[in-house]
Amino acid sequence: MKRRMALPLGIVMLGLVSAYVAAFGPRVFTGPLAGALLAGFVLSAVLMIVGGLVDSASVGGRAVPWNAFVGVGDVLLAAVVTLSAVRSALVDGDTASWIFAAAMLAGGTSMAWFGVQTARDSRHVDLEATPSSRRLVAIAALVAVSVGIGAFVATSV
């Protein structure tokens, strides 16, 4: 993830959680798992905001660069979204829920891998201002496949 996108994404995520809790009140905490998933979502947002605001932060006497915060936030977001989809599939038990959970597992795995690579500042992710044309084509293909899967799931329900 580009650093310039981490801050707005984190702010939007916090806004979504705030609106969700404001709209539904304490009923959103249906159990410990629901509370843990919301807390994980909030922690992911906070990590992205921190990564978007600072070049590095001292944690335990060690300087942690911005990309580590954003990468861990990505991994945590992927885990929360995937676990939420699997939980819904287990509760509902219908075919559409399981298809959605499988799609979220595929997308979550991809996002978690990307988050690990971002945290490591790996050569597999492009943190520079101008990505290569091969990378842009790969991103466009990933977006097209994701939209196709989302449209399939949305129309089959």
Backbone as CSV, one residue per row, in Angstrom:
resi,resn,N_x,N_y,N_z,CA_x,CA_y,CA_z,C_x,C_y,C_z
1,MET,0.849,-1.169,0.000,0.000,0.000,0.000,0.894,1.230,0.000
2,LYS,0.504,2.185,-0.768,1.218,3.448,-0.776,0.972,4.167,0.552
3,ARG,1.985,4.841,1.008,1.865,5.529,2.291,0.780,6.591,2.264
4,ARG,0.644,7.278,1.150,-0.346,8.355,1.075,-1.778,7.825,1.177
5,MET,-1.988,6.532,0.941,-3.320,5.943,1.038,-3.629,5.418,2.444
6,ALA,-2.600,5.191,3.244,-2.799,4.600,4.572,-3.595,5.523,5.494
7,LEU,-3.263,6.784,5.521,-3.948,7.719,6.415,-5.437,7.855,6.072
8,PRO,-5.804,8.142,4.809,-7.244,8.244,4.512,-7.991,6.927,4.753
9,LEU,-7.365,5.801,4.437,-8.017,4.515,4.666,-8.263,4.287,6.152
10,GLY,-7.279,4.586,6.975,-7.448,4.434,8.418,-8.545,5.327,8.970
11,ILE,-8.619,6.552,8.478,-9.659,7.478,8.929,-11.040,6.977,8.508
12,VAL,-11.163,6.511,7.268,-12.444,5.974,6.785,-12.844,4.747,7.606
13,MET,-11.886,3.882,7.905,-12.178,2.682,8.696,-12.692,3.062,10.091
14,LEU,-12.037,4.022,10.734,-12.512,4.472,12.053,-13.899,5.095,11.955
15,GLY,-14.141,5.841,10.876,-15.461,6.421,10.666,-16.535,5.355,10.487
16,LEU,-16.203,4.284,9.763,-17.159,3.197,9.563,-17.497,2.503,10.879
17,VAL,-16.482,2.247,11.693,-16.730,1.608,12.987,-17.561,2.517,13.867
18,SER,-17.245,3.797,13.879,-18.006,4.756,14.697,-19.462,4.817,14.254
19,ALA,-19.693,4.877,12.950,-21.064,4.925,12.443,-21.813,3.634,12.762
20,TYR,-21.131,2.513,12.643,-21.748,1.208,12.937,-22.170,1.116,14.400
21,VAL,-21.260,1.500,15.293,-21.576,1.442,16.725,-22.649,2.481,17.078
22,ALA,-22.581,3.665,16.469,-23.591,4.695,16.747,-24.970,4.272,16.247
23,ALA,-25.005,3.598,15.108,-26.291,3.208,14.529,-26.945,2.055,15.286
24,PHE,-26.146,1.092,15.727,-26.713,-0.110,16.328,-26.483,-0.231,17.827
25,GLY,-25.670,0.629,18.385,-25.461,0.644,19.830,-24.798,-0.614,20.358
26,PRO,-25.063,-0.937,21.599,-24.401,-2.078,22.234,-24.788,-3.433,21.629
27,ARG,-25.835,-3.456,20.796,-26.246,-4.721,20.168,-25.177,-5.288,19.243
28,VAL,-24.217,-4.439,18.788,-23.182,-4.933,17.870,-22.242,-5.910,18.568
29,PHE,-22.182,-5.840,19.889,-21.321,-6.736,20.649,-22.123,-7.963,21.069
30,THR,-22.419,-8.824,20.088,-23.242,-10.000,20.331,-22.499,-11.096,21.071
31,GLY,-21.211,-10.970,21.173,-20.413,-11.966,21.870,-18.957,-11.551,21.854
32,PRO,-18.112,-12.343,22.493,-16.704,-11.975,22.552,-16.033,-11.938,21.174
33,LEU,-16.468,-12.809,20.265,-15.857,-12.816,18.929,-16.193,-11.539,18.171
34,ALA,-17.433,-11.082,18.263,-17.829,-9.836,17.595,-17.021,-8.661,18.146
35,GLY,-16.842,-8.613,19.461,-16.034,-7.552,20.069,-14.585,-7.621,19.632
36,ALA,-14.047,-8.838,19.544,-12.649,-9.010,19.111,-12.472,-8.594,17.655
37,LEU,-13.445,-8.921,16.807,-13.349,-8.527,15.398,-13.412,-7.010,15.243
38,LEU,-14.310,-6.361,16.003,-14.369,-4.894,15.954,-13.089,-4.268,16.497
39,ALA,-12.560,-4.824,17.574,-11.307,-4.297,18.135,-10.159,-4.478,17.146
40,GLY,-10.122,-5.603,16.465,-9.089,-5.828,15.449,-9.202,-4.854,14.300
41,PHE,-10.440,-4.540,13.901,-10.670,-3.575,12.829,-10.187,-2.189,13.250
42,VAL,-10.495,-1.811,14.493,-10.067,-0.504,15.021,-8.539,-0.449,15.128
43,LEU,-7.920,-1.520,15.624,-6.465,-1.547,15.735,-5.812,-1.446,14.364
44,SER,-6.376,-2.125,13.373,-5.862,-2.018,12.017,-5.929,-0.581,11.514
45,ALA,-7.047,0.093,11.772,-7.200,1.492,11.361,-6.176,2.388,12.052
46,VAL,-5.972,2.171,13.342,-5.006,2.990,14.094,-3.588,2.764,13.553
47,LEU,-3.238,1.525,13.259,-1.908,1.244,12.702,-1.720,1.930,11.354
48,MET,-2.757,1.939,10.529,-2.648,2.612,9.233,-2.523,4.122,9.400
49,ILE,-3.246,4.673,10.359,-3.137,6.112,10.608,-1.733,6.458,11.093
50,VAL,-1.205,5.686,12.021,0.155,5.938,12.517,1.161,5.828,11.375
51,GLY,1.034,4.774,10.555,1.942,4.601,9.426,1.836,5.722,8.408
52,GLY,0.649,6.297,8.276,0.471,7.396,7.337,0.976,8.726,7.863
53,LEU,1.106,8.851,9.188,1.498,10.132,9.769,2.987,10.262,10.073
54,VAL,3.640,9.177,10.459,5.029,9.284,10.911,5.965,8.463,10.023
55,ASP,7.199,8.933,9.918,8.208,8.167,9.172,8.628,6.930,9.947
56,SER,8.747,7.099,11.259,9.058,5.973,12.138,8.636,6.347,13.554
57,ALA,8.441,5.321,14.365,8.066,5.547,15.757,8.890,4.607,16.624
58,SER,9.219,5.063,17.809,10.000,4.256,18.729,9.076,3.323,19.499
59,VAL,9.329,2.029,19.376,8.557,1.015,20.097,9.555,0.152,20.850
60,GLY,9.525,0.246,22.157,10.464,-0.533,22.966,11.914,-0.155,22.723
61,GLY,12.167,1.120,22.462,13.534,1.573,22.239,14.063,1.302,20.837
62,ARG,13.211,0.821,19.963,13.632,0.499,18.598,12.773,1.302,17.623
63,ALA,13.403,1.878,16.618,12.673,2.660,15.619,11.971,1.716,14.647
64,VAL,10.650,1.845,14.570,9.847,1.025,13.657,9.411,1.917,12.499
65,PRO,9.746,1.554,11.248,9.397,2.408,10.107,7.900,2.364,9.806
66,TRP,7.444,3.348,9.065,6.030,3.488,8.730,5.484,2.256,8.038
67,ASN,6.276,1.640,7.153,5.764,0.511,6.377,5.462,-0.705,7.258
68,ALA,6.117,-0.818,8.410,5.814,-1.915,9.330,4.424,-1.725,9.930
69,PHE,4.091,-0.496,10.304,2.757,-0.218,10.845,1.671,-0.512,9.801
70,VAL,1.886,-0.027,8.585,0.895,-0.222,7.529,0.785,-1.703,7.164
71,GLY,1.904,-2.402,7.070,1.875,-3.821,6.733,1.156,-4.661,7.768
72,VAL,1.432,-4.403,9.041,0.743,-5.143,10.109,-0.745,-4.785,10.107
73,GLY,-1.064,-3.532,9.827,-2.472,-3.135,9.711,-3.176,-3.874,8.585
74,ASP,-2.494,-4.049,7.449,-3.060,-4.815,6.334,-3.312,-6.263,6.722
75,VAL,-2.339,-6.885,7.383,-2.486,-8.290,7.803,-3.650,-8.428,8.781
76,LEU,-3.737,-7.512,9.726,-4.817,-7.557,10.711,-6.177,-7.343,10.051
77,LEU,-6.262,-6.414,9.112,-7.511,-6.183,8.386,-7.916,-7.429,7.605
78,ALA,-6.961,-8.064,6.945,-7.258,-9.285,6.194,-7.788,-10.383,7.117
79,ALA,-7.176,-10.520,8.274,-7.618,-11.547,9.221,-9.025,-11.264,9.734
80,VAL,-9.302,-10.016,10.070,-10.611,-9.654,10.615,-11.713,-9.877,9.580
81,VAL,-11.486,-9.424,8.358,-12.506,-9.561,7.318,-12.737,-11.032,6.979
82,THR,-11.662,-11.806,6.878,-11.799,-13.226,6.555,-12.508,-13.976,7.675
83,LEU,-12.110,-13.736,8.916,-12.763,-14.404,10.044,-14.237,-14.021,10.158
84,SER,-14.554,-12.793,9.855,-15.937,-12.347,9.895,-16.778,-13.079,8.843
85,ALA,-16.227,-13.239,7.642,-16.951,-13.946,6.576,-17.125,-15.422,6.918
86,VAL,-16.089,-16.046,7.476,-16.185,-17.458,7.863,-17.189,-17.622,8.998
87,ARG,-17.177,-16.706,9.945,-18.153,-16.758,11.055,-19.575,-16.668,10.523
88,SER,-19.813,-15.764,9.577,-21.147,-15.636,8.992,-21.555,-16.913,8.262
89,ALA,-20.615,-17.530,7.568,-20.917,-18.776,6.859,-21.256,-19.892,7.837
90,LEU,-20.535,-19.940,8.950,-20.824,-20.968,9.953,-22.194,-20.756,10.594
91,VAL,-22.568,-19.495,10.815,-23.855,-19.201,11.436,-24.998,-19.449,10.454
92,ASP,-24.869,-18.928,9.218,-25.944,-19.069,8.228,-25.986,-20.473,7.633
93,GLY,-24.824,-20.971,7.223,-24.727,-22.323,6.692,-25.218,-22.508,5.270
94,ASP,-25.670,-21.449,4.586,-26.141,-21.630,3.214,-24.987,-21.541,2.219
95,THR,-25.257,-21.949,0.998,-24.221,-22.027,-0.032,-23.638,-20.659,-0.362
96,ALA,-24.493,-19.654,-0.476,-24.015,-18.310,-0.817,-23.038,-17.786,0.231
97,SER,-23.310,-18.056,1.494,-22.400,-17.608,2.561,-21.051,-18.297,2.448
98,TRP,-21.067,-19.575,2.100,-19.801,-20.299,1.960,-19.024,-19.845,0.731
99,ILE,-19.718,-19.502,-0.350,-19.029,-18.968,-1.539,-18.392,-17.627,-1.197
100,PHE,-19.145,-16.799,-0.485,-18.607,-15.509,-0.065,-17.405,-15.701,0.864
101,ALA,-17.498,-16.639,1.797,-16.378,-16.903,2.713,-15.153,-17.382,1.953
102,ALA,-15.356,-18.230,0.948,-14.220,-18.706,0.136,-13.586,-17.555,-0.634
103,ALA,-14.427,-16.677,-1.181,-13.894,-15.510,-1.902,-13.128,-14.597,-0.951
104,MET,-13.657,-14.405,0.251,-12.979,-13.561,1.233,-11.681,-14.206,1.707
105,LEU,-11.655,-15.519,1.785,-10.426,-16.214,2.163,-9.354,-16.005,1.101
106,ALA,-9.740,-16.092,-0.158,-8.774,-15.846,-1.238,-8.282,-14.400,-1.214
107,GLY,-9.217,-13.472,-1.087,-8.831,-12.062,-1.033,-8.049,-11.716,0.217
108,GLY,-8.446,-12.301,1.343,-7.742,-12.054,2.599,-6.324,-12.600,2.584
109,THR,-6.151,-13.759,1.969,-4.804,-14.334,1.846,-3.913,-13.424,1.017
110,SER,-4.462,-12.928,-0.076,-3.708,-12.011,-0.931,-3.352,-10.727,-0.187
111,MET,-4.317,-10.179,0.539,-4.062,-8.942,1.278,-3.058,-9.158,2.408
112,ALA,-3.146,-10.301,3.073,-2.196,-10.607,4.147,-0.780,-10.750,3.579
113,TRP,-0.647,-11.422,2.443,0.677,-11.560,1.800,1.225,-10.184,1.463
114,PHE,0.375,-9.336,0.899,0.790,-7.986,0.546,1.203,-7.202,1.787
115,GLY,0.466,-7.379,2.879,0.806,-6.700,4.126,2.148,-7.140,4.675
116,VAL,2.416,-8.444,4.613,3.727,-8.949,5.071,4.837,-8.365,4.209
117,GLN,4.613,-8.336,2.910,5.633,-7.780,2.015,5.831,-6.282,2.254
118,THR,4.758,-5.574,2.543,4.867,-4.135,2.853,5.641,-3.938,4.153
119,ALA,5.325,-4.724,5.162,6.017,-4.595,6.448,7.507,-4.865,6.304
120,ARG,7.855,-5.815,5.438,9.259,-6.158,5.218,9.954,-5.208,4.253
121,ASP,9.201,-4.325,3.598,9.724,-3.452,2.542,10.361,-4.315,1.457
122,SER,9.628,-5.337,1.054,10.110,-6.334,0.108,10.138,-5.801,-1.316
123,ARG,10.890,-6.482,-2.140,10.945,-6.117,-3.554,9.640,-6.471,-4.263
124,HIS,8.784,-7.261,-3.622,7.525,-7.687,-4.237,6.455,-6.607,-4.213
125,VAL,6.643,-5.574,-3.415,5.692,-4.469,-3.398,6.421,-3.209,-3.809
126,ASP,5.692,-2.348,-4.470,6.275,-1.126,-4.997,5.864,0.037,-4.107
127,LEU,6.778,0.479,-3.260,6.480,1.595,-2.376,6.967,2.921,-2.963
128,GLU,7.408,2.879,-4.210,7.896,4.096,-4.854,6.734,4.867,-5.461
129,ALA,7.008,6.104,-5.834,5.948,6.985,-6.330,5.401,6.544,-7.682
130,THR,6.232,5.977,-8.549,5.779,5.589,-9.883,5.987,4.092,-10.091
131,PRO,4.918,3.313,-10.030,5.053,1.873,-10.220,5.334,1.528,-11.685
132,SER,5.902,0.344,-11.905,6.206,-0.098,-13.259,4.915,-0.427,-14.001
133,SER,4.996,-0.459,-15.340,3.805,-0.757,-16.138,3.360,-2.200,-15.931
134,ARG,4.286,-3.127,-15.707,3.911,-4.525,-15.428,3.105,-4.605,-14.139
135,ARG,3.507,-3.846,-13.152,2.792,-3.858,-11.878,1.397,-3.260,-12.045
136,LEU,1.269,-2.203,-12.834,-0.042,-1.600,-13.069,-0.976,-2.576,-13.780
137,VAL,-0.447,-3.339,-14.748,-1.264,-4.343,-15.447,-1.701,-5.429,-14.465
138,ALA,-0.798,-5.875,-13.595,-1.143,-6.902,-12.606,-2.199,-6.390,-11.636
139,ILE,-2.081,-5.146,-11.211,-3.074,-4.568,-10.306,-4.432,-4.462,-10.997
140,ALA,-4.430,-4.028,-12.251,-5.689,-3.925,-12.998,-6.341,-5.299,-13.151
141,ALA,-5.535,-6.333,-13.415,-6.075,-7.691,-13.536,-6.653,-8.166,-12.208
142,LEU,-5.965,-7.885,-11.112,-6.463,-8.271,-9.791,-7.782,-7.567,-9.471
143,VAL,-7.874,-6.292,-9.797,-9.112,-5.549,-9.572,-10.243,-6.138,-10.415
144,ALA,-9.965,-6.457,-11.686,-10.995,-7.020,-12.562,-11.500,-8.360,-12.033
145,VAL,-10.593,-9.213,-11.594,-10.990,-10.517,-11.042,-11.792,-10.320,-9.762
146,SER,-11.355,-9.400,-8.902,-12.066,-9.139,-7.648,-13.477,-8.621,-7.905
147,VAL,-13.618,-7.721,-8.854,-14.940,-7.188,-9.194,-15.813,-8.301,-9.770
148,GLY,-15.226,-9.149,-10.597,-15.982,-10.270,-11.160,-16.480,-11.219,-10.094
149,ILE,-15.625,-11.567,-9.144,-16.041,-12.444,-8.042,-17.111,-11.764,-7.199
150,GLY,-16.933,-10.484,-6.919,-17.929,-9.749,-6.140,-19.266,-9.687,-6.847
151,ALA,-19.256,-9.464,-8.155,-20.510,-9.423,-8.915,-21.179,-10.796,-8.920
152,PHE,-20.390,-11.844,-9.042,-20.945,-13.202,-9.023,-21.609,-13.488,-7.687
153,VAL,-20.911,-13.159,-6.605,-21.460,-13.421,-5.271,-22.705,-12.583,-5.041
154,ALA,-22.671,-11.320,-5.441,-23.814,-10.420,-5.210,-25.045,-10.845,-6.010
155,THR,-24.850,-11.341,-7.211,-26.001,-11.736,-8.022,-26.505,-13.139,-7.724
156,SER,-25.688,-13.953,-7.076,-26.129,-15.318,-6.789,-26.871,-15.421,-5.465
157,VAL,-26.882,-14.359,-4.690,-27.540,-14.406,-3.366,-29.004,-14.232,-3.491
